[in-house]
Amino acid sequence: MNTRTLVVAGHGMAGGRLVEEMLARDRAGRWRVLVLGEEPRPAYDRVALSSLLDGATPEELTLTGPEVTADPRLRLLPGTRVTGVDRAARTVSCADGSRAGYDALVLATGSRPFVPPVAGHDLPGCFVYRTVEDIAAIRAAAVPGRDAVVVGGGLLGLEAAGGLRSLGMRPQVVERAPWLMAQQIDEGGGRVLAGAIGRLGVRVHCSGMLHAVGAGPDGRAARVELADGTVLAADLVVFAAGVRPRDELAGPAGLDRGERGGFLVDAWCRTADEQVFAIGECAAVEGRCHGLAAPGYRMAETVAGQLAGGTAAPFAGADASASLKLLGVEVAGFGDAHAREPGAVEYVREDRRAGVYTKVVLAADGRTLLGGVLAGDTRGYPVLRALTGRELPAPPEELLRTGG
């Protein structure tokens, strides 16, 4: 039996899941797996990065156990960045000068933080929020009682603000959208969230356009300047304003990109080259990138099923539903939370005194649940999410009153 070589470029959460799936499915040992990971450590739980600011260790976040790393079918090389792909020769080249041949190649290069290209964005005291090393640098620079600004009011930005607050700093959040977590929840939910974290001492500046980061006498970041003239004191600045797919290998390799970046792949995560796949945040599946861990896991399963045999199903899209607790505030969004379907009807109940907001979105028939938003109290989330796409068992007014 001829053993084939699978090269995996990247060992983040999606790449790590692919390795696990391949080793579990390929019982006959038809493949050997070579993993080239840019970071200096095996795959870890990036979703739990903020726990490092609360005292967790990098080892506690590790996703790759000894049963995987000790498998003789696997060769894992952390700290090895892939710099080129020669599709004709079926080889990849690395930053250290090495080359490796492949029978199949999976690009799992992930994404990079987006840093607004404003003056001062690269001053000492400015950080991104992406890796274990980023969090260690932020923790080392944090000074209790000093001011910090987080640029980005999405999930990652609010986690960063919570982490800085736990370190004793005074964080403020700048978000260019009209409300916080604009992708997951609506304006009403964002208002409740902003009010609740404001009462914790975290000031929020929505519709805030970053103009520049200013330096102090020591040359380090000292303030953040907004386009409307607002100036915020900032001894430390964290950029958590989204990510961009790491697709720089595409052009030189002659691989297509999606309209908004990412390696363009079909529903089976295949590029136009049948030996090259892409998964995770770097993959534009039928033109769309997905920035969450769960879709990356499903892409990994799709590819492993094709390579190792057994069951395989195409990637069927991502469910962006989420129930979270940010700075102690419960928020959830599910389904068509923004009522984008034509004819959709919104039913809202808000108790401003209690800080609770509930919205359900129904189809034009007035009976089918399309989605919703919960803020301040998410106890009804499991029931409402399960009802999505189905006819409601009770009038919407009753669901709003009981929270599901």
N, C-alpha and C positions, 0 to 999 in steps of 0.2 A: 504494500500500500504506500503510495506516494504521499508524503506529508506536505501540505500547502502552508504558506505563510500569510498570516493576516497582520498587517501593520495598522496600529491605531495611533493617530496623531492627536495627542491630547489625553489627559487622564483626570478630567474633572468628573462631575457627577454622572453625566451621560456616558463618557468613556469608561468610567468605572463599572457602570451597570452593564455595558456591552461586554466587557471582559468576563464578568460573573456569568452572564447568560451564555456566552460561548463555551466557557469551561463546563458549565452544567449540562449543556445540550450535546456537546461533542464528545460523547462517551467513547466513541471509537478512536479518538485521537487523530482525526484527519487533519487537524489544524494545529500549528504552533502560533502563538500570539506574541507579537513584539509591540510593546507599548512605549511610545516616546512622549513623555510628559514634560511640559515646559517648566512647571513649578517644581520646587526641590523636594516635594513630598508626594506620596500616593494620594489617590482621590479622598476627599473629605467632604463633610456636610457643609457646603457653602451657605445653605439656608440658615444654619445655626451660627454664623460668624459672630453675631452680636453677643453670643454667650461668652466669647473670649474677653469681652470687656467686663463681664460679671465674675471672672475668675476661672472659667473653664480653661482647659489646656488643649493645645492642638491635637494631642493624642486622643482626647475624648471625642473629637470630631471625625476621626479616621473612619472611612467606610470600607477600606480594604484590609480584611483580616489576614492572619497568617495562613489560613487554609487556602487563600487565593495566592498570596505572594510566594508560597512554598510549592505551588503546583509546577511540576517540571515542564508543562506545556507553555508556561508563561515566562517571558523575559520582560521585566519592567525596568525602564531607565528613566527615573526622574531627573529633572534638570537638563533635559535634552530637547531642544526646540527644533522642530522641522522648519526648514527654510525654503525648500523647493520640492517639486514633484515632476519627475520625468515619466510621463505616461507611456511614451514609446518603449522605454527601457524597463518600465515598471519598477522604478526605484524612487526613494525619497532621499534628500540630502539634509544634513543637520548642521546647526551652527557650530558644532565642534569639529566639522570637517568629515564626519563619518557619513556613510551611505548604507542604505538597506534596501534589499529587493522585496517585492511583495507579489502575491497572487491576488490579493484583495486589499484595498486600502480604505479605511474609514477615517474621515476627517471629523474630529471632535474637538476642534480648537477653541470652542467657547466664544466668549465676547470680551470686549475691553470696556472699561468705564468711559462714559462720555464726559469730557471736561470742556465746558464752554470756552472758546478761544478768546477770552477777554484779557486785557492787560493785567499782569500780576498773577495769572492762574498757576504759574509755576514757582512762586515765591516759597522760600522755606516757611513751613507752617501750614502749607496746603497739602491735602491728602486725598486719595481716592479710597473707596470702601469696597474692596473686591477680594483680597487674598488674606491669608493668615498673616503674611508679612505686613500688609497694609494696616491691619488691626493692631499688630504689635507696635508699629510706628506711632499710631494715634495714641495708644495707651501710654507710650513713653513720653509723648509730647504734652499730654493732658495735664493741666495744673488746676486743682480744685479752686473754685472761686473766680476763675478767669472766664472771659467771654469766648463763645464759639459760635460759628455759623455753619449750618448744614444747607447746602444748595441742592434742593430736591425734596419735594414733599410727597413722594410716593412711599411705598412700603419700605424700601431700603433706607430712604432718607429719615423716615420717622424712627426706624430701628436705630440708626446712627445717633439721632437726637436723644433717644432713650438711653443709649450706651454712654454718651457724653454726660448726660445728667447723672447717671449712676456713678460716674467718676468725679462728681462734684462740680462740674463745669456749668456755666449758664448758657445753654444752647438756644439759638433762634433758628427758625426754618424759613428759607426763601423758596417759594414755589411759583413757577411762571404761569401755571394754570389758575383758573379762578377759584379752585378749591383743592383741598388735599385729596390724595388718592383718586385723582380724576378718572383713571382708567377703570377702577373697580367699583366706585360708588358715585352717587349723584351729588348735586349741590347741597341738598338738605342733609344728607349723611356727612358730607364734608364739613358743613357748618357745625354740626354737633361734635364731630371729632375735634375740630379746631378749638371750639369752646372748652371742651373737656381738658385738652392738653394745655390750653392757655391757663386754666386754673391750677395747673401743676407748675406753672412758671416758665413754660416754653412758649415764647412769642412766635406767632406765625405771620408771615408776610406773603399772602397769595397775590396773584397777578404781578409778582415781583420779577422784573427783568434785571438780571445781573449786568452791571456796567463794567466794574473793575474790582480787583483786590488791591488795596493800598498797603504800602510798606511802612513800618515804623522806623525810628532812628537806627535800629540794629539791622535793618534790611529784611526782617521777617514780616510775615503777614500781620497786619494790625487792624484792618478794617475792611468791610465789604461795602462797595458803593453800588446803589441801584440806579436804574435809568431815570427814576423820578426825583433823584437828588437825595433820597434817604441814605444815611450813612450808619452802618451797624458796626459796633466794636467787635473785633474778632482776632483773638490771639491764636486761634486755630480755625481752619476752614476745611470742611469735608465736602467733597463733590460726590453726590449720590444722585445724579440727575439722569439716570438711565445708562444703557449700554449700547454698544454697536457690535455686530457680528465680526469675529476675527476671520476674515475671508481673503486676506492678502495673498494667499497661495493661489487664488483662482486665476488671476490674470496671466501670470507667467506659465501656468499649467494649461491654459486654454480652456478653463472651465467657466461656465456661465454663472452669473450672479443674479439674484433676485432684484427686483426694481428698487428695493430699499436695502440692498446688500444681502450677504449670506450666499453660501453655495446653493445654486438652484438644483433642487432634486424633485423627483416625483413622489407619489404617495408611498412608494416602497423605499424612499430615502436614497434612490439611485440618481447619480448624475448622468449626463449623456454618455459617459464612459462606464460600461457595465461592470468594470472592476473597481470603481471608485464610488463610495457612499459618503454621506454626511449626516450627522445626527447632532442633536442638542441645539444650543443657541446660535451656532454658526450655520445651521441648515435652514434654507428657505424652502420649506415644503410646499410645493406647488405655488411658490412665490412668497410665502409668508413665514417669517421667523417667529419662534415661540420662546419667550424668556423665562419660563418656569421649569422646575425640575421634573415634574410629572410628565409633560410632553416629551422631554428628552429621554426619560426612561422607556416610554412607549416606542419611541424611534429605535432605541437600542434593541428592544425585543423584536421589532420588525426586521432589523438587519440580521440579528443573530438567527432568527427563524429561517431566513433565506440561506445563510452561509452554512449553518450547522445542521440544517434539515429539521424535520419535525413540523410543528405548526408554525405558520407565518401568516400574518394579516397586515394589510396596509395601514399606515398611520391615518387615523380617522379624524384628526383635528384635536383641539385642546379645549378642555373645560376650564374657563378662567374663574370659576366660582371659588371664593375663598372666605374663610371665617378666621379672623385674626384678633389678637389682643396687642395693641400698640400703646405703650406708655400707660398701661393699665386700662385702656379704653377698648371695649369690644366693638368690632365693626365686621360686616359681612356684605358681600355682593354676590349675586348669582343670576345666571341666565341673562336675559335682556334687561339688565339693570338700568339702562339709559333709555328704554322705550323706543328703540330704533325701528322696530317692525311697523310697517304702515298700518294705521288704524289702532295701534296699541293705546290702552287706557291706563292711566296711573291712579292708584288710590293711596293716599298718604295719611298717616296719623302721627302727630308729633306732640310730645309732652316736654316743652322747653324747661319747665321747672325740674323735671326728673332727668333731663338730658337724654331722652329716648326718642328715636326717630324710626319709623317703620314705613316702608313703601312696598306695594306689590304692583306688578305690571301684568295686565290681562290682555289677551288678544281682542280683536275687534268684536268677537262674539260675546265678550263680557264674562266668559266662564273659564277659559283656558289660561292657566298661569304661565307666563312667559319668563318672569324673573322678579327681582326685588332687591331692596337694600335694607339693612338693619344696622343701627348705630346706637350704642349705649346699652343694648340688651340683645344678645344674639341667641337666646335660648330656643327661639322658634326656627332657627336656621336649618337643622336637620330635616324637620318635617316639610318646610317650605321648599327646600331644594329637591326633596324626593317627589314633591308634587309638580315640579316644573315640567311643562309639556302636557299636563293632564288637566281634566276638568276639576274645578274646586269642589270640595265636599261641603262647603259652607259659603255664605255670602262674604265678599271681601271685607266688608265692615267688621264682621265677626273675627276674621283672621287677624285684622289689624288690631282689634281690641285685645285679643288673647296672645298676639305675637306668634301665631301659628299653632 
